[in-house]
Amino acid sequence: ELFDDYEERLFHRVSHDDNDDDTLGAEGAWDFLARKEKSSHESVEMARDGKTPKRIRDGKFVFIDEESCIGCTQCAQIAPSTFKMIEDTGRARTYSQSNSLDVENAVMACPVTCMHWLSFDELKEMETSRDDGDGRTDHRHFGGRITHTPLHVAGRGSDANHKSSWYHYLKWKCHGSHTCPQRGCYDCPTYAPGENPFFKERHRQAELTRAKDFMESGEADKWRKVVEL
């Protein structure tokens, strides 16, 4: 709380025109806040090819369908280093990806199954659309302070509930396109999770890329057996 208060006062000070004691500058303050609110995919360590996640396999990234979240706080309590509650909406969000056992327990504990295992590319698409939109103006009801409870969560129909969410919209948009299932999604509506044959091939290639990266970086040396000849 003290840190948040300091941050708010700092931003207020450097972003006003009458500020005579500007040590960071407004641009610096914006950058500071942006780093704090960075999407989880932006913090994922990548292999040298810049496309393959290095330490977390595809299918182990978690995206929370925030429009379906009921704010029970279970995930944030079980894995606080990965999930947090958004103050404005009262819903959960993944802020740091991890492959720890706590994350798996948090996903299993979700009472409305709004936490979804994805590949890195799926995660990036979901978070980018959530944070920046997809260029369309008819999705303004997704997210935000005042929102709806989707049909698959509410279990009943109403005019307010006849709306979707970023997760469901993007999944069915992909499913109805000519690139499905060739995109190789882990969470593919046509197949069980991870069973998309195109995903399996991508996963095989990613495993080779990761292994090569670990060997070339020297991280695998501690598992090597050295024999002097």
TILOMAR-814191 format. One record per residue (C-alpha): residue in three letters; x, y, z negated. Coordinates in nm, 2 decimals, padded with zeros to 4 digits, m for minus. Example, Ala and Ser with C-alpha at 12.3 -4.5 7.8 and 13.67 -1.06 7.14 Angstrom:
2
('ala', (01.23, m00.45, m00.78))
('ser', (01.37, m00.11, m00.71))
//
This chain:
229
('glu', (00.00, 00.00, 00.00))
('leu', (00.28, 00.24, m00.08))
('phe', (00.45, 00.16, 00.25))
('asp', (00.13, 00.22, 00.45))
('asp', (00.07, 00.55, 00.26))
('tyr', (00.43, 00.66, 00.34))
('glu', (00.39, 00.56, 00.70))
('glu', (00.06, 00.76, 00.74))
('arg', (00.22, 01.07, 00.58))
('leu', (00.53, 01.04, 00.80))
('phe', (00.33, 01.01, 01.12))
('his', (00.11, 01.31, 01.01))
('arg', (00.41, 01.52, 00.95))
('val', (00.60, 01.45, 01.27))
('ser', (00.30, 01.47, 01.50))
('his', (00.19, 01.83, 01.43))
('asp', (00.31, 02.13, 01.62))
('asp', (00.39, 02.34, 01.30))
('asn', (00.64, 02.08, 01.19))
('asp', (00.97, 02.26, 01.13))
('asp', (01.14, 01.96, 00.96))
('asp', (01.11, 01.70, 01.23))
('thr', (01.38, 01.44, 01.18))
('leu', (01.23, 01.16, 01.38))
('gly', (01.01, 01.35, 01.63))
('ala', (00.65, 01.25, 01.73))
('glu', (00.78, 01.01, 01.99))
('gly', (00.98, 00.83, 01.73))
('ala', (00.68, 00.80, 01.50))
('trp', (00.47, 00.66, 01.79))
('asp', (00.74, 00.40, 01.86))
('phe', (00.76, 00.31, 01.49))
('leu', (00.39, 00.25, 01.47))
('ala', (00.39, 00.06, 01.80))
('arg', (00.65, m00.18, 01.67))
('lys', (00.45, m00.25, 01.36))
('glu', (00.14, m00.33, 01.56))
('lys', (00.32, m00.54, 01.82))
('ser', (00.13, m00.83, 01.97))
('ser', (00.25, m01.17, 01.85))
('his', (00.37, m01.28, 02.20))
('glu', (00.61, m00.99, 02.22))
('ser', (00.80, m01.12, 01.92))
('val', (00.84, m01.48, 02.05))
('glu', (01.20, m01.57, 02.12))
('met', (01.25, m01.68, 02.48))
('ala', (01.51, m01.90, 02.65))
('arg', (01.76, m01.74, 02.89))
('asp', (01.52, m01.77, 03.18))
('gly', (01.29, m01.52, 03.02))
('lys', (00.99, m01.73, 03.08))
('thr', (01.02, m02.03, 02.85))
('pro', (00.96, m02.00, 02.47))
('lys', (01.27, m02.12, 02.30))
('arg', (01.16, m02.25, 01.96))
('ile', (00.78, m02.30, 01.99))
('arg', (00.64, m02.54, 02.24))
('asp', (00.34, m02.46, 02.46))
('gly', (00.02, m02.57, 02.29))
('lys', (00.15, m02.45, 01.95))
('phe', (00.07, m02.08, 01.99))
('val', (m00.25, m01.96, 01.81))
('phe', (m00.49, m01.71, 01.94))
('ile', (m00.78, m01.60, 01.72))
('asp', (m01.11, m01.53, 01.89))
('glu', (m01.18, m01.22, 01.68))
('glu', (m01.53, m01.17, 01.81))
('ser', (m01.62, m01.52, 01.66))
('cys', (m01.43, m01.47, 01.34))
('ile', (m01.65, m01.43, 01.03))
('gly', (m01.37, m01.28, 00.81))
('cys', (m01.35, m01.57, 00.56))
('thr', (m00.98, m01.49, 00.50))
('gln', (m00.89, m01.86, 00.49))
('cys', (m00.61, m01.84, 00.75))
('ala', (m00.45, m01.53, 00.59))
('gln', (m00.45, m01.70, 00.25))
('ile', (m00.30, m02.03, 00.38))
('ala', (m00.04, m01.88, 00.62))
('pro', (00.01, m01.52, 00.53))
('ser', (00.33, m01.50, 00.72))
('thr', (00.14, m01.57, 01.05))
('phe', (m00.21, m01.44, 01.01))
('lys', (m00.35, m01.12, 00.87))
('met', (m00.69, m00.95, 00.83))
('ile', (m00.76, m00.64, 01.04))
('glu', (m00.88, m00.36, 00.81))
('asp', (m01.10, m00.19, 01.07))
('thr', (m01.30, m00.50, 01.17))
('gly', (m01.25, m00.74, 00.87))
('arg', (m01.15, m01.02, 01.11))
('ala', (m00.83, m01.22, 01.13))
('arg', (m00.54, m01.19, 01.38))
('thr', (m00.22, m01.37, 01.45))
('tyr', (00.07, m01.12, 01.41))
('ser', (00.36, m01.36, 01.41))
('gln', (00.37, m01.70, 01.59))
('ser', (00.52, m02.00, 01.39))
('asn', (00.52, m02.38, 01.42))
('ser', (00.51, m02.43, 01.04))
('leu', (00.28, m02.68, 00.88))
('asp', (00.09, m02.39, 00.71))
('val', (m00.03, m02.28, 01.05))
('glu', (m00.18, m02.62, 01.13))
('asn', (m00.35, m02.63, 00.79))
('ala', (m00.49, m02.28, 00.85))
('val', (m00.63, m02.37, 01.19))
('met', (m00.80, m02.68, 01.05))
('ala', (m00.95, m02.48, 00.77))
('cys', (m01.13, m02.23, 01.00))
('pro', (m01.50, m02.28, 00.93))
('val', (m01.61, m02.16, 01.28))
('thr', (m01.32, m02.30, 01.49))
('cys', (m01.23, m01.96, 01.63))
('met', (m00.85, m02.03, 01.62))
('his', (m00.73, m02.18, 01.95))
('trp', (m00.40, m02.36, 02.04))
('leu', (m00.26, m02.22, 02.36))
('ser', (00.04, m02.21, 02.58))
('phe', (00.26, m01.90, 02.58))
('asp', (00.12, m01.77, 02.91))
('glu', (m00.23, m01.81, 02.79))
('leu', (m00.15, m01.63, 02.47))
('lys', (00.01, m01.34, 02.65))
('glu', (m00.30, m01.31, 02.88))
('met', (m00.54, m01.32, 02.58))
('glu', (m00.35, m01.07, 02.37))
('thr', (m00.29, m00.83, 02.66))
('ser', (m00.66, m00.83, 02.75))
('arg', (m00.75, m00.78, 02.39))
('asp', (m00.52, m00.49, 02.33))
('asp', (m00.52, m00.32, 02.67))
('gly', (m00.84, m00.45, 02.84))
('asp', (m00.86, m00.60, 03.19))
('gly', (m00.94, m00.28, 03.39))
('arg', (m01.32, m00.33, 03.37))
('thr', (m01.55, m00.10, 03.18))
('asp', (m01.83, m00.36, 03.10))
('his', (m01.62, m00.53, 02.83))
('arg', (m01.63, m00.25, 02.58))
('his', (m01.84, m00.46, 02.35))
('phe', (m01.54, m00.70, 02.30))
('gly', (m01.37, m00.63, 01.96))
('gly', (m01.40, m00.30, 01.78))
('arg', (m01.54, m00.20, 01.45))
('ile', (m01.90, m00.26, 01.53))
('thr', (m01.95, m00.59, 01.71))
('his', (m02.18, m00.88, 01.75))
('thr', (m02.19, m01.25, 01.65))
('pro', (m02.16, m01.46, 01.97))
('leu', (m02.42, m01.72, 02.04))
('his', (m02.19, m02.02, 01.98))
('val', (m02.13, m01.88, 01.63))
('ala', (m02.47, m01.74, 01.54))
('gly', (m02.66, m02.05, 01.66))
('arg', (m02.96, m01.84, 01.77))
('gly', (m03.03, m01.59, 02.04))
('ser', (m03.09, m01.22, 02.04))
('asp', (m03.02, m00.93, 02.27))
('ala', (m02.72, m00.83, 02.07))
('asn', (m02.58, m01.18, 02.08))
('his', (m02.60, m01.23, 02.46))
('lys', (m02.24, m01.13, 02.49))
('ser', (m01.92, m01.32, 02.50))
('ser', (m01.57, m01.27, 02.37))
('trp', (m01.23, m01.22, 02.53))
('tyr', (m01.14, m01.58, 02.47))
('his', (m01.46, m01.73, 02.62))
('tyr', (m01.47, m01.47, 02.90))
('leu', (m01.11, m01.54, 03.01))
('lys', (m01.14, m01.91, 02.98))
('trp', (m01.45, m01.93, 03.20))
('lys', (m01.31, m01.68, 03.44))
('cys', (m01.01, m01.91, 03.49))
('his', (m01.23, m02.22, 03.51))
('gly', (m01.44, m02.06, 03.79))
('ser', (m01.14, m01.95, 03.99))
('his', (m00.96, m02.13, 04.28))
('thr', (m00.64, m02.15, 04.07))
('cys', (m00.79, m02.39, 03.81))
('pro', (m00.65, m02.63, 03.71))
('gln', (m00.33, m02.55, 03.91))
('arg', (m00.24, m02.27, 03.66))
('gly', (m00.15, m02.55, 03.42))
('cys', (m00.32, m02.42, 03.10))
('tyr', (m00.29, m02.62, 02.78))
('asp', (m00.64, m02.52, 02.68))
('cys', (m00.81, m02.61, 03.00))
('pro', (m01.19, m02.65, 03.00))
('thr', (m01.16, m02.93, 03.26))
('tyr', (m00.94, m03.15, 03.05))
('ala', (m00.87, m03.23, 02.68))
('pro', (m00.61, m03.00, 02.53))
('gly', (m00.27, m03.07, 02.68))
('glu', (m00.40, m03.32, 02.93))
('asn', (m00.41, m03.10, 03.23))
('pro', (m00.16, m03.28, 03.47))
('phe', (m00.03, m02.94, 03.59))
('phe', (00.04, m02.84, 03.23))
('lys', (00.22, m03.17, 03.17))
('glu', (00.46, m03.10, 03.46))
('arg', (00.52, m02.74, 03.33))
('his', (00.58, m02.88, 02.98))
('arg', (00.83, m03.13, 03.11))
('gln', (01.02, m02.86, 03.29))
('ala', (01.01, m02.63, 02.98))
('glu', (01.16, m02.91, 02.77))
('leu', (01.45, m02.93, 03.01))
('thr', (01.50, m02.55, 03.01))
('arg', (01.50, m02.55, 02.63))
('ala', (01.75, m02.83, 02.60))
('lys', (01.98, m02.66, 02.85))
('asp', (01.95, m02.33, 02.66))
('phe', (02.04, m02.49, 02.33))
('met', (02.34, m02.67, 02.48))
('glu', (02.47, m02.36, 02.66))
('ser', (02.43, m02.13, 02.36))
('gly', (02.62, m02.38, 02.14))
('glu', (02.33, m02.43, 01.90))
('ala', (02.33, m02.80, 01.98))
('asp', (02.69, m02.85, 01.89))
('lys', (02.62, m02.93, 01.52))
('trp', (02.44, m03.25, 01.64))
('arg', (02.72, m03.36, 01.87))
('lys', (02.97, m03.63, 01.77))
('val', (03.32, m03.52, 01.84))
('val', (03.59, m03.78, 01.90))
('glu', (03.96, m03.69, 01.93))
('leu', (04.13, m03.90, 02.20))
//
